[in-house]
Amino acid sequence: MPSVSKMVSFALYALRHPNEAKSMVTYKVWRDPLNKIDQNPESGWDRADMKRCWEFLDMTSRSFAAVIHELDGDLSRVVALFYLILRGLDTIEDDMTIPIEKKAPILDNFYLRLEDDGWNFQESGPNEKDAPLLKDFQVVIAEFKRLDAGYKTAISDITKKMGAGMSRYAKFYAESGGKFSVDTLASFDLYCHFVAGLVGEGLSRLFSASGKESEYLGEQLTLSNSMGLMLQKTNILRDFREDCDEGRVFWPAEIWSKYVSKPEDLYQPGNEEKAMWALSEMTVDALAHATDALDYLTLLSNQSVFNFCAIPQVMAIATLETCFMNPQVMKRNVKIRKGAAVQLIMQATNPRDVAYIFRDYMRKIHAKARANDPSFIKLAVLTGR
């Protein structure tokens, strides 16, 4: 039973946002998931290794676990394993306690470990929250080796490419003295491709291999890449202050250097307008992928796959609108309200409704735009598109 304080907080939330509160109650009480892994004979729930993998998915993913659970048939199991493999790779890349001389070869060869029975990694730093996954990684390998050849090839290929990209950037980070930065928009696109665009490519190949989506979906590399880039660029835009505080600058210098001499100046008093212009350029760069994302969604025919792809995209467009012309982005990580997120989950069920969601948020962004913004014309063109 919820505590009194939580009940009072929800009552206050309901007074301020009644429609969102109604959606939260509806989602919690009446919504039935499309599929449940414990009732799906192809989810592997009856095997100890796969059941442990499902536990790891719930431990490591806050946003994707629920939609992965609801994927049809064996896709839920396949995508769960794909996520865990890339999460393991990412955990090694993020671990600053591993010296680069050791880290780079692990990243480069991580895809080979997927065929190495019993392999795991016991040397994660004490603060790595996903270290338990690597310490028990042999269960992921055991389940990966049970997959059909088409699935295995797609996952191995993407893991190899992503590992190589991560190794490249890890070396750059080490050589720069522990301060990561991106110079040009082209470099920014390449970085986002390695960490997110490849995920979109891999998912498209898995959807095709499952037979639940058309064969040509796996060949849509541009659209798949855009799906990943819109999500990644939205996260980078939102996380600006947090990344700066940790010594990482993902906003490309090609953008922020137009307004200040160093990125940290964007959150200094007196630079508020310059910060908004830089934020607007970052918003334009992320929104450049919006029409590709909508085009991709029109190619999908399976409802569970559509939900899986559409929900993160509507969250991204809502986040971009919340962050746009919002000075709080320079101070903290800005997120959309939980009730708004639940509404989006319930609405994003078909291409037409998702297109309306995109349209509505783009109108809100355009309404907040300022005529003296250097990106105003670009923003207007994107809104029209």
C-alpha contacts under 8 A as a table, 3 or more apart, distances in Angstrom:
res1	aa1	res2	aa2	distance
2	P	6	K	6.20
2	P	7	M	6.59
3	S	6	K	5.28
3	S	7	M	6.36
4	V	7	M	5.07
4	V	8	V	6.16
5	S	8	V	5.11
5	S	9	S	6.08
6	K	9	S	4.98
6	K	10	F	6.11
7	M	10	F	5.13
7	M	11	A	6.15
8	V	11	A	5.03
8	V	12	L	6.27
9	S	12	L	5.21
9	S	13	Y	6.16
10	F	13	Y	4.86
10	F	14	A	6.02
10	F	21	A	7.81
11	A	14	A	5.02
11	A	15	L	6.36
12	L	15	L	5.14
12	L	16	R	6.48
13	Y	16	R	5.23
13	Y	17	H	5.86
13	Y	18	P	7.51
13	Y	21	A	7.04
14	A	17	H	5.05
14	A	18	P	4.55
14	A	19	N	7.77
14	A	20	E	7.40
14	A	21	A	5.07
14	A	22	K	7.81
15	L	18	P	5.72
17	H	20	E	5.49
17	H	21	A	6.26
18	P	21	A	5.08
18	P	22	K	6.17
19	N	22	K	5.10
19	N	23	S	6.30
20	E	23	S	5.04
20	E	24	M	6.25
20	E	339	G	4.53
20	E	340	A	5.79
20	E	342	V	7.51
20	E	343	Q	6.46
21	A	24	M	5.05
21	A	25	V	6.37
21	A	339	G	6.02
22	K	25	V	5.26
22	K	26	T	6.14
23	S	26	T	5.00
23	S	27	Y	5.95
23	S	339	G	6.86
23	S	342	V	6.47
23	S	343	Q	5.77
24	M	27	Y	5.17
24	M	28	K	6.11
24	M	339	G	5.85
24	M	342	V	6.06
24	M	343	Q	7.51
25	V	28	K	5.15
25	V	29	V	5.93
25	V	30	W	7.97
26	T	29	V	5.38
26	T	30	W	5.35
26	T	31	R	6.54
27	Y	30	W	5.88
27	Y	31	R	4.94
27	Y	342	V	7.18
27	Y	346	M	7.61
28	K	31	R	6.49
33	P	36	K	6.77
33	P	70	E	6.46
34	L	70	E	5.54
34	L	71	L	7.70
34	L	304	S	6.99
35	N	39	Q	7.60
35	N	40	N	7.14
35	N	69	H	7.00
35	N	70	E	4.52
35	N	71	L	6.67
35	N	72	D	6.70
36	K	39	Q	5.36
36	K	40	N	6.12
36	K	69	H	6.28
36	K	70	E	6.01
37	I	40	N	4.93
37	I	41	P	7.94
37	I	43	S	5.63
37	I	45	W	6.70
37	I	69	H	5.80
37	I	70	E	7.26
37	I	76	S	7.67
38	D	41	P	7.81
38	D	43	S	7.47
38	D	45	W	5.87
40	N	43	S	5.43
40	N	45	W	7.81
40	N	73	G	6.65
41	P	44	G	6.77
41	P	45	W	7.54
41	P	73	G	7.62
42	E	45	W	7.95
42	E	73	G	5.43
42	E	74	D	4.89
42	E	77	R	7.42
43	S	73	G	6.81
43	S	74	D	5.77
43	S	76	S	6.29
43	S	77	R	5.08
44	G	47	R	5.60
44	G	50	M	5.56
44	G	51	K	6.96
44	G	77	R	6.90
45	W	48	A	7.57
45	W	50	M	6.13
45	W	51	K	5.15
45	W	54	W	8.00
46	D	50	M	7.72
46	D	51	K	7.03
47	R	50	M	5.45
47	R	51	K	6.00
48	A	51	K	5.10
48	A	52	R	6.20
49	D	52	R	5.17
49	D	53	C	6.37
49	D	139	V	5.10
49	D	140	V	7.40
49	D	142	A	7.31
49	D	143	E	6.91
50	M	53	C	4.78
50	M	54	W	6.27
50	M	139	V	7.15
50	M	140	V	7.55
50	M	143	E	6.40
51	K	54	W	5.08
51	K	55	E	6.39
52	R	55	E	4.97
52	R	56	F	6.30
52	R	139	V	7.29
53	C	56	F	4.98
53	C	57	L	6.21
53	C	80	A	7.79
53	C	81	L	7.41
53	C	84	L	7.84
53	C	139	V	6.91
53	C	140	V	6.35
54	W	57	L	4.99
54	W	58	D	6.41
54	W	80	A	7.35
55	E	58	D	5.27
55	E	59	M	6.26
56	F	59	M	4.90
56	F	60	T	6.04
56	F	84	L	7.62
56	F	133	L	6.40
57	L	60	T	5.33
57	L	61	S	5.77
57	L	65	A	6.14
57	L	80	A	6.72
57	L	83	Y	7.83
57	L	84	L	6.65
58	D	61	S	5.64
58	D	62	R	7.07
58	D	65	A	5.81
59	M	62	R	7.67
60	T	87	R	7.81
60	T	130	D	6.40
61	S	64	F	5.76
61	S	65	A	5.58
62	R	65	A	6.39
63	S	66	A	7.10
64	F	67	V	5.60
64	F	68	I	6.09
65	A	68	I	5.16
65	A	69	H	6.18
65	A	80	A	7.94
66	A	69	H	5.19
66	A	70	E	6.70
67	V	70	E	5.20
67	V	71	L	6.71
67	V	307	N	7.30
67	V	308	F	5.44
68	I	71	L	5.46
68	I	76	S	5.43
68	I	79	V	6.76
68	I	80	A	6.45
68	I	308	F	6.95
69	H	76	S	5.71
70	E	76	S	6.75
70	E	304	S	6.41
71	L	74	D	8.00
71	L	75	L	5.83
71	L	76	S	4.70
71	L	304	S	5.00
71	L	305	V	6.33
71	L	308	F	7.45
72	D	75	L	5.79
72	D	76	S	6.24
72	D	304	S	6.16
72	D	305	V	7.78
73	G	76	S	6.43
74	D	77	R	5.36
74	D	78	V	6.22
74	D	210	S	7.80
75	L	78	V	4.94
75	L	79	V	5.85
75	L	206	L	7.87
75	L	207	F	7.55
75	L	210	S	6.83
76	S	79	V	5.48
76	S	80	A	6.04
77	R	80	A	5.11
77	R	81	L	6.27
78	V	81	L	5.28
78	V	82	F	6.22
78	V	147	L	7.53
78	V	151	Y	7.41
78	V	206	L	7.87
79	V	82	F	4.86
79	V	83	Y	6.04
79	V	203	L	7.57
79	V	206	L	7.80
80	A	83	Y	5.15
80	A	84	L	6.24
81	L	84	L	5.04
81	L	85	I	6.09
81	L	140	V	6.65
81	L	143	E	7.67
81	L	144	F	6.79
82	F	85	I	5.28
82	F	86	L	6.35
82	F	155	I	6.33
83	Y	86	L	5.32
83	Y	87	R	5.97
84	L	87	R	4.85
84	L	88	G	6.04
84	L	140	V	7.45
85	I	88	G	5.16
85	I	89	L	6.35
85	I	140	V	7.39
85	I	159	T	7.77
86	L	89	L	4.94
86	L	90	D	6.02
86	L	159	T	6.82
87	R	90	D	4.98
87	R	91	T	6.02
88	G	91	T	5.11
88	G	92	I	6.57
88	G	130	D	7.74
88	G	133	L	6.80
88	G	134	L	6.02
89	L	92	I	5.44
89	L	93	E	6.42
89	L	107	L	6.76
89	L	110	F	7.05
89	L	163	G	7.05
90	D	93	E	4.95
90	D	94	D	6.06
91	T	94	D	5.20
91	T	95	D	6.20
91	T	128	E	7.39
91	T	130	D	6.61
91	T	131	A	7.37
92	I	95	D	5.24
92	I	98	I	7.84
92	I	103	K	7.17
92	I	107	L	7.50
92	I	124	S	7.36
93	E	96	M	7.83
93	E	103	K	7.18
93	E	107	L	7.21
93	E	166	M	6.63
93	E	167	S	7.65
93	E	170	A	6.95
95	D	98	I	6.03
95	D	124	S	6.91
95	D	125	G	6.51
95	D	128	E	6.88
96	M	99	P	7.30
96	M	125	G	7.75
97	T	124	S	7.47
97	T	125	G	5.60
98	I	102	K	6.66
98	I	103	K	5.92
98	I	124	S	7.44
98	I	125	G	7.50
99	P	102	K	5.53
99	P	103	K	6.00
100	I	103	K	4.74
100	I	104	A	5.71
100	I	170	A	7.16
100	I	171	K	6.62
100	I	174	A	6.80
101	E	104	A	6.10
101	E	105	P	7.33
102	K	105	P	6.00
102	K	106	I	6.62
103	K	106	I	5.23
103	K	107	L	6.25
103	K	167	S	7.61
104	A	107	L	5.21
104	A	108	D	6.15
104	A	167	S	4.91
104	A	168	R	7.84
104	A	170	A	7.13
104	A	171	K	7.18
105	P	108	D	5.01
105	P	109	N	6.02
105	P	167	S	7.68
106	I	109	N	5.30
106	I	110	F	5.60
107	L	110	F	5.21
107	L	163	G	4.73
107	L	164	A	6.59
107	L	166	M	6.84
107	L	167	S	5.68
108	D	111	Y	7.64
108	D	160	K	6.86
108	D	163	G	5.10
108	D	164	A	5.03
108	D	167	S	6.29
109	N	112	L	5.40
109	N	113	R	6.94
109	N	160	K	7.26
109	N	163	G	7.36
110	F	113	R	5.25
110	F	114	L	7.17
110	F	159	T	7.28
110	F	160	K	7.08
110	F	163	G	6.71
111	Y	114	L	5.57
111	Y	115	E	7.99
111	Y	156	S	5.60
111	Y	157	D	7.77
111	Y	159	T	5.46
111	Y	160	K	5.22
111	Y	163	G	7.64
112	L	115	E	5.92
112	L	116	D	7.03
113	R	116	D	4.80
113	R	119	W	6.66
113	R	141	I	7.95
114	L	117	D	7.81
114	L	141	I	5.39
114	L	144	F	7.14
114	L	145	K	7.68
114	L	156	S	7.68
115	E	141	I	6.90
115	E	145	K	6.97
116	D	119	W	5.74
116	D	141	I	7.40
117	D	138	Q	6.79
117	D	141	I	6.75
117	D	142	A	6.94
118	G	137	F	7.80
118	G	138	Q	4.63
118	G	139	V	7.82
118	G	141	I	7.38
118	G	142	A	7.77
119	W	137	F	6.66
119	W	138	Q	5.30
119	W	141	I	7.62
120	N	134	L	5.70
120	N	135	K	5.46
120	N	136	D	6.02
120	N	137	F	4.82
120	N	138	Q	5.64
121	F	124	S	7.25
121	F	134	L	5.12
121	F	135	K	5.15
121	F	136	D	7.78
121	F	137	F	7.24
122	Q	131	A	7.96
122	Q	134	L	6.91
122	Q	135	K	5.12
124	S	128	E	6.52
124	S	131	A	5.87
125	G	128	E	5.64
125	G	131	A	7.80
128	E	131	A	5.36
129	K	132	P	7.55
130	D	133	L	5.68
130	D	134	L	7.29
131	A	134	L	5.30
131	A	135	K	6.23
132	P	135	K	4.98
132	P	136	D	6.25
133	L	136	D	5.39
133	L	137	F	5.67
134	L	137	F	4.72
136	D	139	V	6.35
136	D	140	V	7.97
137	F	140	V	5.29
137	F	141	I	6.54
138	Q	141	I	4.99
138	Q	142	A	6.09
139	V	142	A	5.06
139	V	143	E	6.34
140	V	143	E	5.27
140	V	144	F	6.02
141	I	144	F	4.93
141	I	145	K	6.18
142	A	145	K	5.42
142	A	146	R	6.82
143	E	146	R	5.18
143	E	147	L	6.98
144	F	147	L	5.50
144	F	152	K	7.04
145	K	152	K	7.57
147	L	151	Y	6.25
147	L	152	K	6.13
148	D	151	Y	5.53
148	D	152	K	6.33
149	A	152	K	5.05
149	A	153	T	6.04
150	G	153	T	5.33
150	G	154	A	6.38
150	G	206	L	7.88
150	G	209	A	6.03
151	Y	154	A	5.35
151	Y	155	I	6.25
151	Y	206	L	5.99
151	Y	209	A	6.52
152	K	155	I	5.26
152	K	156	S	5.94
153	T	156	S	5.19
153	T	157	D	6.00
154	A	157	D	5.26
154	A	158	I	6.31
154	A	202	G	6.15
154	A	205	R	6.35
154	A	206	L	6.78
155	I	158	I	5.35
155	I	159	T	6.05
155	I	202	G	6.56
156	S	159	T	5.08
156	S	160	K	6.08
157	D	160	K	5.20
157	D	161	K	6.36
158	I	161	K	5.15
158	I	162	M	5.97
158	I	198	L	6.31
158	I	199	V	7.29
158	I	201	E	7.94
158	I	202	G	6.04
159	T	162	M	5.15
159	T	163	G	5.83
160	K	163	G	5.19
160	K	164	A	6.23
161	K	164	A	5.22
161	K	165	G	6.28
161	K	194	F	7.40
161	K	198	L	7.81
162	M	165	G	5.02
162	M	166	M	6.05
162	M	194	F	5.44
162	M	195	V	6.56
162	M	198	L	6.99
163	G	166	M	5.09
163	G	167	S	6.02
164	A	167	S	5.09
164	A	168	R	6.24
165	G	168	R	5.10
165	G	169	Y	6.44
165	G	191	Y	7.82
165	G	194	F	5.61
165	G	195	V	7.83
166	M	169	Y	5.22
166	M	170	A	5.92
166	M	194	F	7.27
166	M	195	V	7.64
167	S	170	A	5.03
167	S	171	K	6.18
168	R	171	K	5.37
168	R	172	F	6.40
169	Y	172	F	4.87
169	Y	173	Y	6.08
170	A	173	Y	5.04
170	A	174	A	6.22
171	K	174	A	5.08
171	K	175	E	6.07
172	F	175	E	5.12
172	F	176	S	6.09
172	F	180	F	7.60
173	Y	176	S	5.22
173	Y	177	G	6.70
173	Y	178	G	5.40
173	Y	179	K	6.16
173	Y	180	F	5.18
174	A	177	G	5.54
174	A	178	G	5.47
175	E	178	G	7.38
176	S	179	K	5.95
176	S	180	F	6.99
178	G	247	G	7.42
179	K	247	G	5.26
179	K	248	R	5.75
179	K	249	V	7.83
180	F	247	G	6.75
180	F	248	R	4.73
180	F	249	V	5.97
180	F	250	F	7.56
181	S	248	R	6.07
181	S	249	V	4.61
181	S	250	F	5.68
181	S	251	W	7.67
181	S	252	P	7.29
181	S	253	A	7.89
182	V	187	S	6.46
182	V	188	F	6.17
182	V	249	V	6.74
182	V	250	F	5.65
182	V	251	W	6.67
182	V	252	P	4.83
182	V	253	A	6.32
183	D	187	S	6.54
183	D	188	F	7.47
183	D	252	P	5.02
183	D	253	A	4.68
183	D	254	E	6.03
184	T	187	S	5.13
184	T	188	F	6.24
184	T	252	P	5.50
184	T	253	A	6.19
184	T	254	E	5.06
185	L	188	F	4.82
185	L	189	D	6.18
185	L	252	P	6.01
185	L	254	E	6.44
185	L	255	I	7.93
186	A	189	D	5.14
186	A	190	L	6.28
187	S	190	L	5.01
187	S	191	Y	6.14
187	S	252	P	7.96
188	F	191	Y	5.17
188	F	192	C	6.17
188	F	250	F	7.49
188	F	251	W	7.76
188	F	252	P	6.27
189	D	192	C	5.13
189	D	193	H	6.00
189	D	229	L	7.60
190	L	193	H	4.95
190	L	194	F	6.36
191	Y	194	F	5.29
191	Y	195	V	6.47
192	C	195	V	5.27
192	C	196	A	5.54
192	C	197	G	6.30
192	C	228	G	7.79
192	C	229	L	5.83
192	C	232	Q	6.37
192	C	233	K	7.28
193	H	196	A	5.39
193	H	197	G	4.03
193	H	198	L	5.85
193	H	225	N	6.67
193	H	228	G	7.46
193	H	229	L	6.59
194	F	197	G	6.17
194	F	198	L	5.78
195	V	198	L	6.61
195	V	199	V	7.24
195	V	232	Q	7.99
196	A	199	V	5.07
196	A	200	G	6.61
196	A	225	N	7.56
196	A	228	G	4.69
196	A	229	L	6.05
196	A	231	L	7.78
196	A	232	Q	6.18
197	G	200	G	5.16
197	G	201	E	6.39
197	G	224	S	6.75
197	G	225	N	4.06
197	G	226	S	6.63
197	G	227	M	7.02
197	G	228	G	4.37
197	G	229	L	5.57
198	L	201	E	4.91
198	L	202	G	6.05
198	L	225	N	6.56
198	L	228	G	7.42
199	V	202	G	5.04
199	V	203	L	6.12
199	V	225	N	7.96
199	V	228	G	6.62
200	G	203	L	5.20
200	G	204	S	6.24
200	G	224	S	4.77
200	G	225	N	5.63
200	G	226	S	7.90
200	G	227	M	6.16
200	G	228	G	5.22
201	E	204	S	5.25
201	E	205	R	6.37
201	E	218	G	7.09
201	E	220	Q	7.80
201	E	221	L	6.02
201	E	224	S	5.12
201	E	225	N	6.18
202	G	205	R	5.14
202	G	206	L	6.25
202	G	218	G	7.99
203	L	206	L	4.99
203	L	207	F	6.07
204	S	207	F	5.11
204	S	208	S	6.23
204	S	217	L	5.91
204	S	218	G	4.67
204	S	219	E	7.84
204	S	220	Q	7.70
204	S	224	S	6.76
205	R	208	S	5.15
205	R	209	A	6.07
205	R	217	L	7.12
205	R	218	G	4.16
205	R	219	E	7.55
206	L	209	A	4.96
206	L	210	S	6.13
206	L	218	G	7.54
207	F	210	S	5.29
207	F	211	G	6.91
207	F	212	K	6.31
207	F	213	E	5.61
207	F	217	L	7.70
207	F	218	G	7.38
207	F	305	V	7.76
208	S	211	G	5.47
208	S	212	K	6.61
208	S	213	E	5.06
208	S	214	S	5.61
208	S	215	E	4.94
208	S	216	Y	7.33
208	S	217	L	6.12
208	S	218	G	5.63
209	A	212	K	7.90
209	A	215	E	7.32
210	S	213	E	7.16
211	G	214	S	6.76
211	G	215	E	7.42
212	K	301	S	7.72
212	K	302	N	6.27
213	E	217	L	6.98
213	E	300	L	6.47
213	E	301	S	6.34
213	E	302	N	6.66
214	S	217	L	5.61
214	S	218	G	7.98
215	E	218	G	6.20
215	E	219	E	7.76
216	Y	219	E	5.17
216	Y	220	Q	6.86
217	L	220	Q	5.38
217	L	299	L	7.35
218	G	221	L	7.32
220	Q	223	L	5.61
220	Q	224	S	5.98
221	L	224	S	5.07
221	L	225	N	5.90
222	T	225	N	5.15
222	T	226	S	6.21
223	L	226	S	5.07
223	L	227	M	6.34
223	L	292	D	5.46
223	L	293	A	6.60
223	L	295	D	7.48
223	L	296	Y	5.84
224	S	227	M	5.21
224	S	228	G	6.71
224	S	296	Y	7.22
225	N	228	G	5.32
225	N	229	L	6.13
226	S	229	L	4.91
226	S	230	M	6.00
226	S	289	H	5.36
226	S	290	A	7.90
226	S	292	D	6.19
226	S	293	A	6.37
227	M	230	M	5.62
227	M	231	L	6.76
227	M	289	H	7.23
227	M	292	D	7.28
227	M	293	A	5.28
227	M	296	Y	7.80
227	M	313	Q	7.62
228	G	231	L	5.41
228	G	232	Q	6.20
229	L	232	Q	5.05
229	L	233	K	5.80
229	L	286	A	7.49
229	L	289	H	7.23
230	M	233	K	5.34
230	M	234	T	6.10
230	M	286	A	5.39
230	M	287	L	7.04
230	M	289	H	5.72
230	M	290	A	7.03
230	M	293	A	7.97
230	M	313	Q	7.66
230	M	316	A	7.31
231	L	234	T	5.22
231	L	235	N	6.35
231	L	312	P	7.27
231	L	313	Q	6.82
231	L	316	A	5.98
232	Q	235	N	5.16
232	Q	236	I	6.20
233	K	236	I	5.00
233	K	237	L	6.03
233	K	285	D	7.96
233	K	286	A	5.57
234	T	237	L	5.11
234	T	238	R	6.18
234	T	283	T	7.83
234	T	286	A	6.35
234	T	316	A	6.11
234	T	319	T	7.23
234	T	320	L	6.44
235	N	238	R	5.14
235	N	239	D	5.96
236	I	239	D	5.13
236	I	240	F	6.19
236	I	250	F	6.60
236	I	251	W	7.24
237	L	240	F	5.65
237	L	251	W	7.33
237	L	279	L	7.47
237	L	282	M	6.59
237	L	283	T	7.48
238	R	319	T	7.85
238	R	320	L	7.99
238	R	323	C	6.82
238	R	329	V	6.29
238	R	333	N	5.85
238	R	334	V	6.01
238	R	335	K	7.84
239	D	242	E	5.37
239	D	243	D	6.03
239	D	329	V	7.65
239	D	332	R	7.51
239	D	333	N	5.36
239	D	334	V	7.70
240	F	243	D	5.35
240	F	244	C	6.19
240	F	249	V	7.48
240	F	250	F	7.68
240	F	251	W	7.44
240	F	329	V	6.98
240	F	330	M	6.90
240	F	332	R	7.99
240	F	333	N	7.57
241	R	244	C	5.08
241	R	245	D	6.16
241	R	329	V	6.94
241	R	330	M	5.58
241	R	331	K	5.93
241	R	332	R	5.80
241	R	333	N	7.02
242	E	245	D	5.24
242	E	246	E	6.46
242	E	332	R	6.63
242	E	333	N	6.71
243	D	246	E	5.08
243	D	247	G	6.31
243	D	248	R	5.00
243	D	249	V	6.20
243	D	250	F	7.64
244	C	247	G	5.07
244	C	248	R	5.25
244	C	249	V	5.70
244	C	263	P	7.91
244	C	264	E	6.94
245	D	248	R	7.50
249	V	252	P	7.54
249	V	263	P	7.50
251	W	255	I	7.28
251	W	256	W	7.17
251	W	282	M	7.60
252	P	255	I	5.66
252	P	256	W	6.74
253	A	256	W	5.19
253	A	257	S	5.25
253	A	263	P	7.96
254	E	257	S	5.94
254	E	258	K	7.10
255	I	258	K	5.91
255	I	259	Y	7.90
255	I	278	A	6.26
255	I	281	E	6.93
255	I	282	M	7.63
256	W	259	Y	5.69
256	W	260	V	6.30
256	W	262	K	7.63
256	W	263	P	6.25
256	W	278	A	5.69
257	S	260	V	5.29
257	S	261	S	5.82
257	S	262	K	6.83
257	S	263	P	7.50
259	Y	274	K	5.66
259	Y	275	A	7.71
259	Y	278	A	7.22
260	V	263	P	6.73
260	V	265	D	6.15
260	V	266	L	6.79
260	V	274	K	7.59
261	S	265	D	7.16
262	K	265	D	5.70
262	K	266	L	7.82
263	P	266	L	5.69
264	E	267	Y	6.08
264	E	268	Q	7.19
265	D	268	Q	5.07
265	D	271	N	7.13
266	L	271	N	5.92
266	L	272	E	7.13
266	L	274	K	6.90
266	L	275	A	4.94
266	L	330	M	7.15
267	Y	271	N	6.85
267	Y	272	E	7.15
267	Y	275	A	6.98
267	Y	330	M	5.23
267	Y	331	K	7.02
268	Q	271	N	5.93
268	Q	272	E	7.62
269	P	272	E	6.72
270	G	273	E	7.98
271	N	274	K	5.27
271	N	275	A	6.09
272	E	275	A	5.14
272	E	276	M	6.44
272	E	327	P	7.26
273	E	276	M	5.12
273	E	277	W	6.39
274	K	277	W	5.12
274	K	278	A	6.32
275	A	278	A	5.19
275	A	279	L	6.08
275	A	327	P	7.84
275	A	330	M	7.64
276	M	279	L	4.89
276	M	280	S	5.97
276	M	325	M	5.63
276	M	326	N	7.50
276	M	327	P	7.13
277	W	280	S	4.99
277	W	281	E	6.38
277	W	373	D	6.16
277	W	374	P	6.86
277	W	375	S	7.40
278	A	281	E	5.17
278	A	282	M	6.37
279	L	282	M	5.09
279	L	283	T	6.18
279	L	324	F	7.02
279	L	325	M	7.16
280	S	283	T	4.95
280	S	284	V	6.23
280	S	324	F	6.66
280	S	325	M	7.03
280	S	373	D	7.86
280	S	375	S	6.57
281	E	284	V	5.07
281	E	285	D	6.25
281	E	375	S	6.10
282	M	285	D	5.09
282	M	286	A	6.35
283	T	286	A	5.20
283	T	287	L	6.08
283	T	320	L	6.66
283	T	324	F	7.03
284	V	287	L	5.08
284	V	288	A	6.19
284	V	375	S	7.53
284	V	378	K	7.07
284	V	379	L	6.05
284	V	382	L	7.67
285	D	288	A	5.37
285	D	289	H	7.79
286	A	289	H	6.08
286	A	290	A	7.60
287	L	290	A	5.13
287	L	382	L	7.16
288	A	291	T	7.31
288	A	382	L	6.91
289	H	292	D	5.39
289	H	293	A	6.31
290	A	293	A	5.09
290	A	294	L	6.43
291	T	294	L	5.06
291	T	295	D	6.13
291	T	385	R	7.50
292	D	295	D	4.97
292	D	296	Y	6.11
293	A	296	Y	5.13
293	A	297	L	6.40
293	A	313	Q	7.47
294	L	297	L	5.19
294	L	298	T	6.57
294	L	351	P	7.37
294	L	354	V	7.83
294	L	355	A	6.81
295	D	298	T	5.34
295	D	299	L	7.00
296	Y	299	L	5.46
296	Y	300	L	7.29
297	L	300	L	5.56
297	L	306	F	6.72
297	L	309	C	7.34
297	L	310	A	6.95
297	L	351	P	6.27
298	T	351	P	5.87
300	L	303	Q	7.95
300	L	305	V	7.20
300	L	306	F	6.02
301	S	305	V	7.80
301	S	306	F	7.15
302	N	305	V	5.36
302	N	306	F	6.12
303	Q	306	F	4.99
303	Q	307	N	6.19
303	Q	349	T	7.61
304	S	307	N	5.19
304	S	308	F	6.16
305	V	308	F	5.01
305	V	309	C	6.26
306	F	309	C	5.26
306	F	310	A	5.80
306	F	349	T	7.26
306	F	350	N	7.45
307	N	310	A	5.13
307	N	311	I	5.80
307	N	348	A	6.84
307	N	349	T	6.10
308	F	311	I	6.07
308	F	312	P	7.45
309	C	312	P	6.30
309	C	313	Q	6.90
310	A	313	Q	5.20
310	A	314	V	6.32
310	A	348	A	6.25
310	A	349	T	7.67
310	A	354	V	7.31
311	I	314	V	5.42
311	I	315	M	6.26
311	I	344	L	7.16
311	I	345	I	5.83
311	I	348	A	6.16
312	P	315	M	5.03
312	P	316	A	6.15
313	Q	316	A	4.97
313	Q	317	I	6.39
314	V	317	I	5.18
314	V	318	A	6.13
314	V	344	L	6.65
314	V	348	A	7.32
314	V	354	V	7.08
314	V	357	I	7.06
314	V	358	F	7.01
315	M	318	A	5.16
315	M	319	T	6.05
315	M	341	A	6.71
315	M	344	L	7.15
316	A	319	T	5.01
316	A	320	L	6.15
317	I	320	L	5.10
317	I	321	E	6.33
317	I	358	F	6.57
317	I	361	Y	6.71
317	I	362	M	7.95
318	A	321	E	5.17
318	A	322	T	6.23
318	A	336	I	7.02
318	A	361	Y	6.40
319	T	322	T	4.99
319	T	323	C	6.10
319	T	334	V	7.97
319	T	335	K	6.45
319	T	336	I	5.89
320	L	323	C	5.17
320	L	324	F	5.92
321	E	324	F	5.16
321	E	361	Y	6.25
321	E	362	M	7.44
321	E	364	K	6.88
321	E	365	I	5.49
322	T	326	N	7.17
322	T	334	V	7.66
322	T	335	K	7.46
322	T	336	I	6.60
323	C	326	N	5.14
323	C	328	Q	7.86
323	C	329	V	6.36
323	C	334	V	6.67
324	F	365	I	6.72
324	F	368	K	7.70
325	M	368	K	7.04
325	M	369	A	7.51
326	N	329	V	6.03
327	P	330	M	5.73
327	P	331	K	7.36
328	Q	331	K	5.05
328	Q	332	R	6.07
328	Q	333	N	7.91
328	Q	334	V	6.96
329	V	332	R	5.56
329	V	333	N	6.27
329	V	334	V	6.00
336	I	340	A	6.68
336	I	341	A	6.77
337	R	340	A	5.21
337	R	341	A	6.33
338	K	341	A	5.03
338	K	342	V	6.30
339	G	342	V	5.10
339	G	343	Q	6.29
340	A	343	Q	5.08
340	A	344	L	6.32
341	A	344	L	5.13
341	A	345	I	6.32
342	V	345	I	5.06
342	V	346	M	6.36
343	Q	346	M	5.24
343	Q	347	Q	6.20
344	L	347	Q	5.06
344	L	348	A	5.89
345	I	348	A	5.56
345	I	349	T	7.91
346	M	349	T	7.04
347	Q	353	D	6.75
347	Q	354	V	7.45
348	A	351	P	7.82
348	A	353	D	6.23
348	A	354	V	5.31
349	T	353	D	6.98
349	T	354	V	7.28
350	N	353	D	5.64
350	N	354	V	6.28
351	P	354	V	5.14
351	P	355	A	6.06
352	R	355	A	5.07
352	R	356	Y	6.33
353	D	356	Y	5.00
353	D	357	I	6.25
354	V	357	I	4.97
354	V	358	F	6.25
355	A	358	F	5.08
355	A	359	R	6.10
356	Y	359	R	4.92
356	Y	360	D	6.08
357	I	360	D	5.22
357	I	361	Y	6.28
358	F	361	Y	5.34
358	F	362	M	6.03
359	R	362	M	5.12
359	R	363	R	6.19
359	R	383	T	7.92
360	D	363	R	5.17
360	D	364	K	6.42
361	Y	364	K	4.98
361	Y	365	I	6.22
362	M	365	I	4.99
362	M	366	H	6.10
362	M	383	T	5.78
363	R	366	H	5.03
363	R	367	A	6.06
363	R	383	T	7.04
364	K	367	A	5.04
364	K	368	K	6.44
365	I	368	K	5.29
365	I	369	A	6.40
366	H	369	A	5.10
366	H	379	L	7.15
366	H	380	A	6.81
366	H	383	T	6.90
369	A	373	D	7.28
369	A	376	F	6.69
370	R	373	D	5.36
370	R	376	F	6.76
371	A	376	F	6.10
372	N	376	F	7.16
373	D	376	F	5.09
374	P	377	I	7.66
375	S	378	K	5.35
375	S	379	L	6.05
376	F	379	L	5.10
376	F	380	A	6.18
377	I	380	A	5.04
377	I	381	V	6.24
378	K	381	V	5.14
378	K	382	L	6.27
379	L	382	L	5.15
379	L	383	T	6.14
380	A	383	T	5.06
380	A	384	G	6.20
381	V	384	G	5.12
381	V	385	R	6.16
382	L	385	R	5.00
